[in-house]
Amino acid sequence: MFGLEAKYHMTREENIFVAKRNIIDYIWKSARLEGLAVTYPDTEAIFNGMSVQGQIL
C-alpha cells in the first residue's frame, strides 16, 4: 500500500517479549510516580510472581 514496506518483521515470541517488557516498564514508571522505592529488576521479579525482599505487596 502506497509503496511502504513493513519495517518490523517480528516473530510471535519477539512480540510477546516486547509486550512484557513494555508492561513491566509501565508498572515501574507508575510506581516511581507514586513515590515507591522499587527498582526495575524488582518490578520484573514481582511481575514474574517472585517475592522481593523489603517490598510489601
TISE-252921 format. One record per residue: residue number from 1; residue in one letter; x, y, z of N, C-alpha, C in turn. Coordinates in pm, 1 decimal, padded with zeros to 6 digits. Example, Ala and Ser with C-alpha at 12.3 -4.5 7.8 and 13.67 -1.06 7.14 Angstrom:
<recs>
{n->1&res->A&n_px->01319.0&n_py->-00569.0&n_pz->00780.0&ca_px->01230.0&ca_py->-00450.0&ca_pz->00780.0&c_px->01320.0&c_py->-00330.0&c_pz->00780.0}
{n->2&res->S&n_px->01285.0&n_py->-00225.0&n_pz->00708.0&ca_px->01367.0&ca_py->-00106.0&ca_pz->00714.0&c_px->01290.0&c_py->00003.0&c_pz->00787.0}
</recs>
This chain:
<recs>
{n->1&res->M&n_px->00084.5&n_py->-00116.7&n_pz->00000.0&ca_px->00000.0&ca_py->00000.0&ca_pz->00000.0&c_px->00089.3&c_py->00123.4&c_pz->00000.0}
{n->2&res->F&n_px->00074.4&n_py->00207.6&n_pz->-00095.0&ca_px->00148.3&ca_py->00332.5&ca_pz->-00108.4&c_px->00299.5&c_py->00311.8&c_pz->-00112.3}
{n->3&res->G&n_px->00345.0&n_py->00193.0&n_pz->-00148.2&ca_px->00486.8&ca_py->00167.5&ca_pz->-00161.1&c_px->00562.4&c_py->00157.9&c_pz->-00028.8}
{n->4&res->L&n_px->00491.2&n_py->00144.4&n_pz->00082.2&ca_px->00557.8&ca_py->00131.4&ca_pz->00211.9&c_px->00575.1&c_py->-00015.1&c_pz->00247.6}
{n->5&res->E&n_px->00690.6&n_py->-00046.5&n_pz->00299.8&ca_px->00717.2&ca_py->-00183.2&ca_pz->00342.5&c_px->00699.3&c_py->-00193.7&c_pz->00493.6}
{n->6&res->A&n_px->00665.8&n_py->-00311.6&n_pz->00538.1&ca_px->00660.7&ca_py->-00334.9&ca_pz->00681.9&c_px->00803.1&c_py->-00327.0&c_pz->00735.8}
{n->7&res->K&n_px->00824.6&n_py->-00240.1&n_pz->00833.1&ca_px->00958.1&ca_py->-00219.1&ca_pz->00885.7&c_px->01001.6&c_py->-00328.8&c_pz->00979.9}
{n->8&res->Y&n_px->00907.0&n_py->-00378.4&n_pz->01056.4&ca_px->00940.4&ca_py->-00473.6&ca_pz->01161.2&c_px->00875.7&c_py->-00608.3&c_pz->01132.1}
{n->9&res->H&n_px->00957.1&n_py->-00707.3&n_pz->01119.1&ca_px->00909.3&ca_py->-00844.1&ca_pz->01099.2&c_px->00949.1&c_py->-00921.6&c_pz->01223.6}
{n->10&res->M&n_px->00859.3&n_py->-00925.6&n_pz->01321.1&ca_px->00891.1&ca_py->-00993.1&ca_pz->01445.7&c_px->00809.1&c_py->-01120.9&c_pz->01456.7}
{n->11&res->T&n_px->00871.8&n_py->-01220.3&n_pz->01516.7&ca_px->00801.7&ca_py->-01345.6&ca_pz->01540.0&c_px->00705.2&c_py->-01327.6&c_pz->01656.2}
{n->12&res->R&n_px->00623.0&n_py->-01427.2&n_pz->01677.0&ca_px->00528.5&ca_py->-01423.6&ca_pz->01788.3&c_px->00602.5&c_py->-01411.0&c_pz->01922.2}
{n->13&res->E&n_px->00711.4&n_py->-01485.9&n_pz->01937.0&ca_px->00789.8&ca_py->-01483.3&ca_pz->02059.5&c_px->00851.7&c_py->-01345.0&c_pz->02082.5}
{n->14&res->E&n_px->00900.2&n_py->-01282.6&n_pz->01976.4&ca_px->00957.9&ca_py->-01148.6&ca_pz->01988.7&c_px->00851.2&c_py->-01046.6&c_pz->02028.0}
{n->15&res->N&n_px->00731.8&n_py->-01058.0&n_pz->01970.6&ca_px->00622.0&ca_py->-00969.0&ca_pz->02006.6&c_px->00582.8&c_py->-00984.7&c_pz->02152.6}
{n->16&res->I&n_px->00576.8&n_py->-01107.9&n_pz->02201.1&ca_px->00543.3&ca_py->-01133.7&ca_pz->02341.7&c_px->00650.7&c_py->-01074.5&c_pz->02432.4}
{n->17&res->F&n_px->00777.5&n_py->-01092.6&n_pz->02395.6&ca_px->00887.6&ca_py->-01037.5&ca_pz->02473.9&c_px->00876.0&c_py->-00885.0&c_pz->02484.7}
{n->18&res->V&n_px->00852.0&n_py->-00818.3&n_pz->02372.9&ca_px->00841.1&ca_py->-00672.3&ca_pz->02372.0&c_px->00720.5&c_py->-00627.3&c_pz->02454.3}
{n->19&res->A&n_px->00608.8&n_py->-00697.3&n_pz->02442.8&ca_px->00489.2&ca_py->-00661.6&ca_pz->02519.3&c_px->00514.4&c_py->-00673.8&c_pz->02669.5}
{n->20&res->K&n_px->00579.2&n_py->-00782.3&n_pz->02712.2&ca_px->00609.6&ca_py->-00799.9&ca_pz->02854.5&c_px->00703.9&c_py->-00691.5&c_pz->02904.2}
{n->21&res->R&n_px->00805.1&n_py->-00658.4&n_pz->02826.6&ca_px->00898.2&ca_py->-00552.3&ca_pz->02866.4&c_px->00825.0&c_py->-00419.4&c_pz->02881.4}
{n->22&res->N&n_px->00732.5&n_py->-00390.7&n_pz->02789.5&ca_px->00657.1&ca_py->-00266.2&ca_pz->02797.4&c_px->00566.7&c_py->-00263.2&c_pz->02920.4}
{n->23&res->I&n_px->00501.3&n_py->-00374.1&n_pz->02951.1&ca_px->00414.6&ca_py->-00379.9&ca_pz->03069.1&c_px->00495.9&c_py->-00356.1&c_pz->03195.1}
{n->24&res->I&n_px->00610.2&n_py->-00421.8&n_pz->03206.1&ca_px->00696.1&ca_py->-00404.2&ca_pz->03323.6&c_px->00743.8&c_py->-00259.5&c_pz->03332.7}
{n->25&res->D&n_px->00779.5&n_py->-00201.3&n_pz->03219.9&ca_px->00825.2&ca_py->-00062.9&ca_pz->03217.3&c_px->00714.5&c_py->00031.6&c_pz->03263.4}
{n->26&res->Y&n_px->00591.1&n_py->00011.1&n_pz->03217.2&ca_px->00478.4&ca_py->00095.9&ca_pz->03258.0&c_px->00452.0&c_py->00083.0&c_pz->03407.3}
{n->27&res->I&n_px->00456.8&n_py->-00038.7&n_pz->03459.6&ca_px->00435.0&ca_py->-00060.4&ca_pz->03603.1&c_px->00544.5&c_py->00008.9&c_pz->03682.9}
{n->28&res->W&n_px->00669.5&n_py->-00005.6&n_pz->03641.6&ca_px->00781.5&ca_py->00055.8&ca_pz->03712.1&c_px->00769.9&c_py->00207.7&c_pz->03712.4}
{n->29&res->K&n_px->00737.6&n_py->00265.3&n_pz->03596.8&ca_px->00723.9&ca_py->00411.3&ca_pz->03588.5&c_px->00608.5&c_py->00460.9&c_pz->03674.9}
{n->30&res->S&n_px->00499.1&n_py->00387.1&n_pz->03678.7&ca_px->00385.6&ca_py->00424.6&ca_pz->03763.4&c_px->00423.8&c_py->00418.8&c_pz->03911.1}
{n->31&res->A&n_px->00497.5&n_py->00316.1&n_pz->03950.2&ca_px->00541.7&ca_py->00302.8&ca_pz->04088.4&c_px->00633.0&c_py->00419.1&c_pz->04125.4}
{n->32&res->R&n_px->00722.1&n_py->00457.3&n_pz->04035.0&ca_px->00812.6&ca_py->00570.0&ca_pz->04062.3&c_px->00733.9&c_py->00700.1&c_pz->04077.7}
{n->33&res->L&n_px->00630.2&n_py->00719.7&n_pz->03995.4&ca_px->00546.9&ca_py->00839.8&ca_pz->04007.0&c_px->00475.8&c_py->00845.5&c_pz->04141.0}
{n->34&res->E&n_px->00440.7&n_py->00729.4&n_pz->04194.9&ca_px->00372.3&ca_py->00722.7&ca_pz->04323.2&c_px->00469.6&c_py->00730.2&c_pz->04440.5}
{n->35&res->G&n_px->00597.4&n_py->00738.4&n_pz->04411.3&ca_px->00697.2&ca_py->00753.9&ca_pz->04515.7&c_px->00742.2&c_py->00623.6&c_pz->04579.3}
{n->36&res->L&n_px->00717.0&n_py->00511.9&n_pz->04514.7&ca_px->00760.5&ca_py->00383.2&ca_pz->04569.0&c_px->00906.5&c_py->00358.8&c_pz->04531.6}
{n->37&res->A&n_px->00983.7&n_py->00317.8&n_pz->04629.4&ca_px->01125.9&ca_py->00291.2&ca_pz->04606.5&c_px->01142.3&c_py->00148.4&c_pz->04557.0}
{n->38&res->V&n_px->01118.8&n_py->00129.0&n_pz->04429.8&ca_px->01131.7&ca_py->-00003.2&ca_pz->04369.3&c_px->01220.5&c_py->00008.8&c_pz->04245.4}
{n->39&res->T&n_px->01306.5&n_py->-00090.6&n_pz->04226.0&ca_px->01395.7&ca_py->-00089.0&ca_pz->04110.4&c_px->01330.1&c_py->-00162.0&c_pz->03993.5}
{n->40&res->Y&n_px->01385.6&n_py->-00142.8&n_pz->03876.0&ca_px->01332.1&ca_py->-00211.7&ca_pz->03758.5&c_px->01343.3&c_py->-00363.7&c_pz->03773.8}
{n->41&res->P&n_px->01459.0&n_py->-00416.3&n_pz->03820.7&ca_px->01467.5&ca_py->-00561.2&ca_pz->03841.2&c_px->01367.2&c_py->-00612.5&c_pz->03945.1}
{n->42&res->D&n_px->01341.8&n_py->-00532.0&n_pz->04051.1&ca_px->01240.2&ca_py->-00570.8&ca_pz->04149.2&c_px->01102.8&c_py->-00578.9&c_pz->04084.1}
{n->43&res->T&n_px->01070.9&n_py->-00481.4&n_pz->04002.0&ca_px->00941.3&ca_py->-00479.9&ca_pz->03933.1&c_px->00927.1&c_py->-00601.6&c_pz->03843.5}
{n->44&res->E&n_px->01033.8&n_py->-00636.2&n_pz->03773.6&ca_px->01031.6&ca_py->-00753.0&ca_pz->03685.8&c_px->01010.9&c_py->-00881.0&c_pz->03766.9}
{n->45&res->A&n_px->01077.5&n_py->-00891.2&n_pz->03882.1&ca_px->01062.6&ca_py->-01009.0&ca_pz->03967.7&c_px->00919.5&c_py->-01019.2&c_pz->04020.8}
{n->46&res->I&n_px->00863.3&n_py->-00907.2&n_pz->04063.8&ca_px->00725.4&ca_py->-00906.5&ca_pz->04113.5&c_px->00629.2&c_py->-00947.8&c_pz->04002.3}
{n->47&res->F&n_px->00649.6&n_py->-00895.3&n_pz->03883.4&ca_px->00564.2&ca_py->-00929.3&ca_pz->03768.9&c_px->00570.2&c_py->-01078.8&c_pz->03738.2}
{n->48&res->N&n_px->00687.6&n_py->-01138.0&n_pz->03757.5&ca_px->00704.8&ca_py->-01280.7&ca_pz->03730.5&c_px->00660.7&c_py->-01369.6&c_pz->03846.5}
{n->49&res->G&n_px->00601.9&n_py->-01308.2&n_pz->03952.2&ca_px->00544.7&ca_py->-01384.1&ca_pz->04061.3&c_px->00640.6&c_py->-01419.0&c_pz->04173.6}
{n->50&res->M&n_px->00758.5&n_py->-01358.7&n_pz->04172.1&ca_px->00857.2&ca_py->-01385.3&ca_pz->04276.8&c_px->00844.0&c_py->-01278.6&c_pz->04385.0}
{n->51&res->S&n_px->00890.0&n_py->-01310.7&n_pz->04504.8&ca_px->00888.4&ca_py->-01211.7&ca_pz->04612.2&c_px->01017.7&c_py->-01133.1&c_pz->04611.5}
{n->52&res->V&n_px->01009.0&n_py->-01012.1&n_pz->04663.7&ca_px->01125.6&ca_py->-00923.9&ca_pz->04667.2&c_px->01144.8&c_py->-00879.2&c_pz->04810.6}
{n->53&res->Q&n_px->01264.8&n_py->-00894.3&n_pz->04860.4&ca_px->01295.1&ca_py->-00857.3&ca_pz->04999.0&c_px->01275.4&c_py->-00706.7&c_pz->05016.3}
{n->54&res->G&n_px->01203.0&n_py->-00669.2&n_pz->05121.4&ca_px->01183.9&ca_py->-00528.4&ca_pz->05152.8&c_px->01063.8&c_py->-00465.0&c_pz->05085.6}
{n->55&res->Q&n_px->00991.8&n_py->-00540.5&n_pz->05004.5&ca_px->00874.6&ca_py->-00487.4&ca_pz->04935.1&c_px->00749.7&c_py->-00555.5&c_pz->04987.8}
{n->56&res->I&n_px->00650.2&n_py->-00476.0&n_pz->05022.7&ca_px->00522.1&ca_py->-00529.6&ca_pz->05069.7&c_px->00423.7&c_py->-00519.6&c_pz->04954.6}
{n->57&res->L&n_px->00361.9&n_py->-00630.7&n_pz->04922.6&ca_px->00266.5&ca_py->-00632.6&ca_pz->04811.9&c_px->00125.2&c_py->-00630.4&c_pz->04863.0}
</recs>
